[in-house]
Amino acid sequence: QNSDAAKNGTEQVLFGDGRFLVNYTVEQTQSWGGSVFYRHALPARAYYNLSQAHSLSIDYRIIKPANPTRRAHMQLNMNDASHCKEDCAFDTYNMENYFSLHYILDLPQGTEGSISMELDSEIDNAPLVLTGWYGISGNEIFDKDSIKSFNLGINLNSLGGLGSLVSGAIELSNLTATEQQKDLVPIEPSPLQCKAEPGIKLEFGEEAKNIMKIHVANEVECCEACEADPSCLYGMVMRAGVCYLA
């Protein structure tokens, strides 16, 4: 199924139309908290090219709220391999890692929604941020044409202490890159290329075999007729309503 983005006249590129049920139990194993990640990566030298996309979105449904509350949040990482130097088929530590955090896991059971992330924002205000927590700095620009992989994670904070657990379940679907349709810009007709050439004189003797006479309303129509004929070099209105093309 497509998300609501499909209703606003945009073109979509889907990573997949399946549903991913995450039934999680996460332990705090570090002083800062803990985490578990699920990763999708393209093989070998393959990349996602999202250069025409202006946003990412992902749909969710809360199957079971996080318990206890105020401990867990969801994280989405996009892995930019544009400046990866080695082991670029898998090791995200050698890539630019752009983070996006979403505090939805405490929502009531059955809550459905969609997360949307603009990709064209300035990096300081973008929902996908190069934090420096993990990976390389690269050029510090989110290169949308070099997306090697993405990670979905469940993160814990440090409020429960080492060894504490948080459990819950969330269903994710329709991770989508959306291309905004461009506004159609009317093309103004180009000005006619005819211009006055003083001193040009048409001869109508026996040798003037390449001159053609047509009837027109004005000089503009004479010019248009000459432009439409690849063999025409000159057009001239000799008298009202008569155009000579040479």
C-alpha positions in Angstrom: 0.0 0.0 0.0 1.1 3.5 -0.7 1.2 6.3 1.9 -0.8 9.5 1.7 2.1 11.0 -0.3 0.6 9.2 -3.3 -2.5 11.4 -3.1 -0.8 14.8 -3.7 0.4 14.2 -7.3 3.9 13.2 -6.6 6.0 10.4 -8.0 7.3 7.8 -5.6 10.2 5.4 -5.5 9.5 2.5 -3.0 12.2 0.6 -1.2 9.6 -2.1 -0.7 5.9 -2.4 -0.2 6.0 -5.1 2.5 5.4 -4.6 6.2 8.1 -5.0 8.9 6.9 -6.1 12.4 9.5 -5.2 15.0 8.8 -7.0 18.3 11.6 -5.7 20.4 13.2 -6.1 23.8 16.2 -3.9 24.3 18.6 -4.0 27.2 20.6 -1.0 28.5 24.2 -2.2 28.1 26.0 1.1 28.2 26.0 4.1 30.6 24.2 6.1 27.9 21.6 3.4 27.2 21.4 0.7 24.6 20.2 -0.1 21.1 19.3 -2.7 18.5 19.4 -2.2 14.8 17.9 -3.7 11.6 19.8 -3.0 8.5 19.1 -3.1 4.7 22.0 -2.7 2.3 22.4 -3.1 -1.5 25.0 -5.5 -2.6 28.4 -4.9 -4.2 28.6 -1.5 -6.0 24.8 -0.9 -6.1 23.4 2.3 -4.7 20.1 4.0 -4.3 20.0 7.2 -6.3 17.6 9.6 -4.6 18.9 12.7 -6.3 15.4 13.7 -7.6 13.7 13.0 -4.2 12.7 15.9 -1.9 11.6 13.8 1.0 11.5 10.4 2.7 8.5 8.9 4.5 7.7 5.8 6.5 4.4 4.6 7.8 4.0 3.1 11.3 1.4 1.4 13.5 2.0 0.9 17.3 1.2 -2.7 18.0 2.4 -2.6 21.7 3.6 0.7 23.4 7.1 0.7 24.9 7.1 -0.6 28.5 8.3 1.2 30.6 7.5 4.5 28.9 9.9 7.5 28.4 12.8 5.2 27.7 12.8 4.3 24.0 12.7 6.0 20.7 13.1 5.0 17.0 16.0 5.9 14.9 16.4 6.0 11.1 20.0 6.1 9.6 20.7 6.8 6.0 24.3 5.7 5.0 25.9 7.9 2.4 28.9 6.1 0.7 29.9 8.9 -1.6 33.3 9.3 0.2 33.8 5.7 1.4 37.4 4.6 0.8 37.3 0.9 1.7 34.9 -2.0 2.6 32.1 0.1 1.1 29.8 -2.9 0.5 28.9 -3.3 4.1 30.8 -1.3 6.8 28.8 1.7 7.7 31.6 3.0 9.8 33.4 4.0 6.6 30.3 6.0 5.4 28.6 9.2 6.4 25.8 8.3 8.8 22.8 10.6 8.8 20.6 10.2 11.8 16.9 11.0 12.4 15.2 10.4 15.8 11.5 9.8 16.3 9.7 9.7 19.6 6.7 7.6 18.7 7.2 4.3 20.7 5.2 5.5 23.7 2.0 6.2 21.7 -1.1 4.2 22.5 -1.7 0.8 21.0 -3.2 1.0 17.5 -1.9 4.5 16.7 -1.1 4.9 13.0 0.9 7.6 11.3 3.5 8.6 8.9 6.9 10.2 9.4 8.1 12.6 6.7 11.6 13.9 6.4 12.6 16.7 4.0 15.9 15.9 2.2 16.5 19.4 0.7 16.8 21.3 3.9 20.0 23.1 5.0 22.1 20.6 6.9 21.8 22.5 10.2 18.0 22.2 10.2 17.5 18.9 8.3 15.8 16.0 10.0 18.6 13.8 8.7 21.7 15.1 10.6 25.4 14.1 10.4 26.0 14.0 14.1 29.5 12.6 14.2 28.5 9.9 16.6 29.5 7.2 14.1 31.2 7.0 10.7 33.2 9.5 8.7 32.6 13.2 8.1 33.2 12.9 4.3 32.1 16.1 2.6 29.4 16.7 5.3 26.7 16.9 2.5 23.9 14.3 2.2 24.7 13.0 -1.3 21.3 11.6 -2.3 22.7 9.7 -5.3 25.0 7.5 -3.1 22.8 5.8 -0.5 24.2 2.4 0.2 22.0 1.3 3.0 19.6 2.4 5.8 19.2 1.3 9.4 16.1 1.2 11.6 17.0 1.2 15.3 15.4 1.1 18.7 17.4 3.3 21.2 17.2 3.4 25.0 18.2 6.3 27.2 20.0 5.9 30.6 17.0 6.4 32.9 16.7 2.7 33.9 20.3 1.7 34.7 22.5 -1.0 33.4 20.6 -4.3 32.7 17.2 -2.7 32.5 14.9 -3.8 29.7 12.3 -2.1 27.5 9.8 -4.1 25.4 7.2 -3.2 22.7 6.2 -3.8 19.2 5.8 -1.5 16.1 4.8 -2.3 12.5 6.7 -0.3 9.8 5.9 -0.1 6.1 6.3 1.8 2.9 9.7 3.5 3.3 9.3 5.9 0.4 11.4 8.4 -1.5 9.1 11.0 -3.0 9.9 13.2 -6.0 7.9 16.4 -6.2 6.4 17.2 -9.5 7.9 20.3 -10.9 5.6 23.2 -11.8 5.2 23.6 -15.5 6.8 26.8 -16.8 5.2 28.3 -19.9 7.6 28.6 -22.7 7.4 32.1 -24.2 7.5 32.1 -28.0 10.9 33.2 -29.3 11.0 36.5 -31.1 11.1 36.3 -34.9 14.5 36.3 -36.3 13.6 38.5 -39.3 15.2 42.0 -39.4 15.4 44.8 -41.9 18.3 44.7 -44.3 18.8 48.0 -46.0 20.0 47.9 -49.6 18.6 44.4 -50.4 16.8 44.4 -53.7 14.9 41.5 -55.3 15.2 41.1 -59.0 12.2 39.7 -61.0 13.9 39.0 -64.3 14.1 35.6 -66.1 16.9 34.5 -63.7 14.7 35.0 -60.6 13.6 31.4 -60.5 13.9 31.0 -56.8 11.5 33.8 -55.8 8.1 32.7 -54.5 5.0 35.0 -54.1 2.5 34.4 -51.3 -0.4 36.4 -49.9 -0.1 37.5 -46.3 -1.9 39.9 -44.0 1.2 41.8 -42.8 5.0 41.8 -42.7 5.0 39.5 -39.6 3.3 36.7 -41.6 5.8 37.2 -44.4 8.6 36.8 -41.9 7.0 33.7 -40.3 6.7 32.1 -43.8 10.3 32.7 -44.5 11.3 31.2 -41.1 9.2 28.1 -41.8 11.0 27.5 -45.1 14.6 26.2 -44.7 15.5 27.4 -48.1 14.3 31.0 -47.5 17.0 33.7 -47.0 14.9 36.8 -47.4 11.2 37.8 -47.2 9.9 41.1 -48.5 6.5 42.7 -48.6 6.5 44.7 -51.9 2.9 45.8 -51.7 0.0 45.3 -49.4 -0.9 41.6 -49.0 1.9 40.3 -51.2 5.1 38.6 -49.7 8.0 37.6 -51.9 10.3 34.9 -50.5 13.8 34.3 -51.9 
